[in-house]
Amino acid sequence: REKERGARSERERETMSWTELTTFNAFDAYDDGIVRGFKSALLTESDYENLMQCNSLEDVKMFLQATDYGTFLSNVVELDPATIVEEATQRMVEEYNYLVGNAGETLSAYLDFLRHPYMIDNIVLVLSGTTRNDSSLSKLLEACHPMGMFEELLTVGVASTPKELYELVLIESPVGKYFRNFQFEDMHE
């Protein structure tokens, strides 16, 4: 019986993979093409070696214009390392959002899961900044990573205590389940 069950489950796996292959183009081929395009646009080892030879940020900008990164720095007037990082991050977020927007249900759920660490970091930043009155909410939101932005985070100003923050804002957020057992009463205000 064990052999028969093992053989049947092996046949089921083969059948399942065969049916998945027959529907791949209908459901996943576009996503696969997007990811392959993003992968081919990554800088190669020789590209990095050429970047190390650049003597100025203008040289870096000119080199990147010859790659798939082309125009992402074209609108930048004053070039500095922070601006390059900001523009590169913005491009990554735009490409990520494009992929999520075109992804199927399973891939979309997985890609959203990849954003959770950024969301949690942003929540901690806003929570710690508001409880210590370090700076205004708008400045805290500017400091947040764009991959971790979500609609509920923008409404964090309605809460006056950390417990209210959870009850009014976080509970409905994609990462609210991670804060469910957090003891907000233990936080010093």
Stockholm file with secondary structure:
# STOCKHOLM 1.0

chainA/1-189         REKERGARSERERETMSWTELTTFNAFDAYDDGIVRGFKSALLTESDYENLMQCNSLEDVKMFLQATDYGTFLSNVVELDPATIVEEATQRMVEEYNYLVGNAGETLSAYLDFLRHPYMIDNIVLVLSGTTRNDSSLSKLLEACHPMGMFEELLTVGVASTPKELYELVLIESPVGKYFRNFQFEDMHE
#=GR chainA/1-189 SS CHHHHHHHHHHHHHHHHHHHHHHHHHHTHHHHHHHHHHHHHSCCHHHHHHHHTCCSHHHHHHHHHTSTTTTTTTTCSSCCHHHHHHHHHHHHHHHHHHHHHHCCHHHHHHHHHHHHHHHHHHHHHHHHHHHTTCSCHHHHHHHSCGGGCCGGGGGGGGCSSHHHHHHHTGGGSTTGGGGTTCCGGGSCC
#=GC SS_cons         CHHHHHHHHHHHHHHHHHHHHHHHHHHTHHHHHHHHHHHHHSCCHHHHHHHHTCCSHHHHHHHHHTSTTTTTTTTCSSCCHHHHHHHHHHHHHHHHHHHHHHCCHHHHHHHHHHHHHHHHHHHHHHHHHHHTTCSCHHHHHHHSCGGGCCGGGGGGGGCSSHHHHHHHTGGGSTTGGGGTTCCGGGSCC
//
